[in-house]
């Protein structure tokens, strides 16, 4: 029986261990935290959105094209749901998002732990891996207080996101020592910090809208707000990404799911020294002309109403006050006295609200990272290293990330299952196990 050592006890590491065991290997997990699976408990706001019904290559992002999709296609959403249901996790679907019926991430973790125990997987917690040494036959995994010898190794040590849950970037060091190139990890699914000083006055506002990210060279930086996203030649800056949903305004900038979805693009542009601008549309249901017409009719209906009360009932008061200031409208001006020019300025403030992005929040606040082990150095069929035979990769350590919605966990399950299976199949010629819960 071959011995597979899995470094990392997160979602992908646990799945790799289960898969390797299903396929005939003796398995040991090495985890530097005191418990396995800690990060899983925080996913989906503690409810664990573990996959999504909508699946296509666009949801799995990498510098290496459709690398991830080749793996997801081998063990995807249907296989994931089937396996978890077999483990006792009854799925609940909501708008394509899959959760455990219990509504608790702990249910998923407990089911995985019980399966690891049933399979007899060895778990070494509180063990720091300090090196992986390829031998003529197999590997020696150096620990802080000893070593393990195995036939194959699955490196599933996570990224740098949310270090308090165990993802501290130590896996990158191990991969580099084994000759792999690591594409600079950057925070993703994270909040964005902005330059303007008015955010403390609008902090706490939650509002539906669209956020779009643009980038241009540093010498095109424009101060202030509601400037057109144009470079010096009058050309629009490069559009990077856009998303719609509930935007949260904070003391330092912008947050919320749509901001998370576009943050990976802002992070890369900032890392490359570009000027990054976020443009928000706080009434995407109407065109600019449609909103202009609505405001004109609003002013005509109640001409005596003061400007400070003009937008009451449409938008939060904190934003109304800011938009008046940015539009140059005195708050005591009568609505009937608002000129077409003033109304157009107000429309621009509402539908073309621009803010300069200066940074992302830290790795500690990020849910995942973009970047990681360069997948061009990894076999797209087996996840085996092209530099070190017998070394496999799974999960966030690789240069693969996805949007909110269960895609990053689906990548963990897909890559973990494939890496574990391939490692086991090449570690031993023993037949696949049979019995309840086996594959």
WOPE-V413253 format. One record per residue. N is the residue number from 0. RES is the residue in one small letter. OMEGA is omega in whole degrees, 0 to 359 (* if undefined). Layout:
{{N RES OMEGA} {N RES OMEGA}}
//
This chain:
{{0 x 179} {1 x 181} {2 x 177} {3 x 176} {4 x 179} {5 x 180} {6 x 183} {7 x 182} {8 x 175} {9 x 183} {10 x 182} {11 x 179} {12 x 178} {13 x 179} {14 x 178} {15 x 180} {16 x 179} {17 x 181} {18 x 179} {19 x 178} {20 x 176} {21 x 185} {22 x 165} {23 x 183} {24 x 164} {25 x 188} {26 x 173} {27 x 173} {28 x 174} {29 x 183} {30 x 184} {31 x 174} {32 x 182} {33 x 177} {34 x 176} {35 x 171} {36 x 185} {37 x 183} {38 x 181} {39 x 183} {40 x 183} {41 x 183} {42 x 180} {43 x 183} {44 x 178} {45 x 181} {46 x 175} {47 x 170} {48 x 193} {49 x 172} {50 x 183} {51 x 181} {52 x 179} {53 x 182} {54 x 174} {55 x 183} {56 x 184} {57 x 182} {58 x 182} {59 x 193} {60 x 182} {61 x 174} {62 x 185} {63 x 172} {64 x 186} {65 x 179} {66 x 185} {67 x 183} {68 x 178} {69 x 178} {70 x 180} {71 x 179} {72 x 179} {73 x 179} {74 x 189} {75 x 185} {76 x 182} {77 x 179} {78 x 179} {79 x 180} {80 x 180} {81 x 180} {82 x 181} {83 x 177} {84 x 177} {85 x 179} {86 x 178} {87 x 180} {88 x 181} {89 x 186} {90 x 174} {91 x 183} {92 x 177} {93 x 182} {94 x 178} {95 x 180} {96 x 180} {97 x 178} {98 x 169} {99 x 183} {100 x 179} {101 x 184} {102 x 183} {103 x 177} {104 x 180} {105 x 178} {106 x 179} {107 x 180} {108 x 180} {109 x 180} {110 x 178} {111 x 179} {112 x 180} {113 x 179} {114 x 176} {115 x 179} {116 x 180} {117 x 182} {118 x 180} {119 x 179} {120 x 177} {121 x 181} {122 x 180} {123 x 180} {124 x 181} {125 x 183} {126 x 179} {127 x 176} {128 x 183} {129 x 179} {130 x 175} {131 x 186} {132 x 176} {133 x 177} {134 x 178} {135 x 175} {136 x 178} {137 x 186} {138 x 168} {139 x 179} {140 x 182} {141 x 176} {142 x 181} {143 x 182} {144 x 178} {145 x 179} {146 x 175} {147 x 177} {148 x 181} {149 x 180} {150 x 180} {151 x 179} {152 x 171} {153 x 180} {154 x 184} {155 x 190} {156 x 174} {157 x 183} {158 x 175} {159 x 184} {160 x 177} {161 x 185} {162 x 182} {163 x 178} {164 x 176} {165 x 181} {166 x 185} {167 x 179} {168 x 182} {169 x 178} {170 x 178} {171 x 179} {172 x 179} {173 x 180} {174 x 179} {175 x 180} {176 x 179} {177 x 173} {178 x 182} {179 x 175} {180 x 179} {181 x 174} {182 x 187} {183 x 178} {184 x 179} {185 x 180} {186 x 175} {187 x 189} {188 x 188} {189 x 179} {190 x 180} {191 x 177} {192 x 184} {193 x 190} {194 x 190} {195 x 185} {196 x 184} {197 x 187} {198 x 178} {199 x 181} {200 x 180} {201 x 181} {202 x 179} {203 x 179} {204 x 173} {205 x 186} {206 x 177} {207 x 179} {208 x 177} {209 x 175} {210 x 180} {211 x 182} {212 x 177} {213 x 178} {214 x 177} {215 x 183} {216 x 183} {217 x 183} {218 x 177} {219 x 183} {220 x 177} {221 x 179} {222 x 178} {223 x 187} {224 x 177} {225 x 170} {226 x 176} {227 x 178} {228 x 181} {229 x 174} {230 x 185} {231 x 180} {232 x 179} {233 x 180} {234 x 180} {235 x 178} {236 x 185} {237 x 177} {238 x 182} {239 x 185} {240 x 179} {241 x 175} {242 x 184} {243 x 179} {244 x 181} {245 x 177} {246 x 178} {247 x 179} {248 x 186} {249 x 180} {250 x 184} {251 x 183} {252 x 188} {253 x 182} {254 x 181} {255 x 185} {256 x 180} {257 x 176} {258 x 177} {259 x 185} {260 x 182} {261 x 188} {262 x 181} {263 x 181} {264 x 176} {265 x 181} {266 x 181} {267 x 180} {268 x 177} {269 x 180} {270 x 181} {271 x 174} {272 x 181} {273 x 172} {274 x 185} {275 x 180} {276 x 172} {277 x 175} {278 x 181} {279 x 176} {280 x 185} {281 x 171} {282 x 183} {283 x 180} {284 x 183} {285 x 172} {286 x 178} {287 x 179} {288 x 178} {289 x 179} {290 x 178} {291 x 179} {292 x 180} {293 x 180} {294 x 179} {295 x 178} {296 x 179} {297 x 179} {298 x 180} {299 x 182} {300 x 181} {301 x 186} {302 x 182} {303 x 184} {304 x 179} {305 x 182} {306 x 181} {307 x 178} {308 x 189} {309 x 184} {310 x 178} {311 x 183} {312 x 177} {313 x 186} {314 x 177} {315 x 184} {316 x 180} {317 x 180} {318 x 179} {319 x 181} {320 x 180} {321 x 182} {322 x 176} {323 x 181} {324 x 181} {325 x 181} {326 x 180} {327 x 182} {328 x 177} {329 x 187} {330 x 181} {331 x 178} {332 x 178} {333 x 181} {334 x 180} {335 x 181} {336 x 180} {337 x 182} {338 x 175} {339 x 179} {340 x 179} {341 x 179} {342 x 178} {343 x 177} {344 x 179} {345 x 177} {346 x 179} {347 x 180} {348 x 182} {349 x 188} {350 x 178} {351 x 183} {352 x 185} {353 x 181} {354 x 182} {355 x 179} {356 x 183} {357 x 181} {358 x 167} {359 x 168} {360 x 189} {361 x 175} {362 x 182} {363 x 179} {364 x 182} {365 x 177} {366 x 178} {367 x 173} {368 x 164} {369 x 186} {370 x 183} {371 x 181} {372 x 183} {373 x 185} {374 x 175} {375 x 177} {376 x 183} {377 x 180} {378 x 184} {379 x 179} {380 x 187} {381 x 186} {382 x 175} {383 x 176} {384 x 174} {385 x 179} {386 x 183} {387 x 179} {388 x 179} {389 x 177} {390 x 181} {391 x 179} {392 x 176} {393 x 171} {394 x 189} {395 x 180} {396 x 179} {397 x 177} {398 x 176} {399 x 173} {400 x 182} {401 x 178} {402 x 172} {403 x 178} {404 x 178} {405 x 185} {406 x 179} {407 x 175} {408 x 177} {409 x 176} {410 x 178} {411 x 180} {412 x 183} {413 x 183} {414 x 178} {415 x 182} {416 x 182} {417 x 181} {418 x 180} {419 x 180} {420 x 183} {421 x 179} {422 x 180} {423 x 181} {424 x 180} {425 x 179} {426 x 185} {427 x 177} {428 x 181} {429 x 181} {430 x 176} {431 x 179} {432 x 176} {433 x 177} {434 x 184} {435 x 175} {436 x 181} {437 x 179} {438 x *}}
//
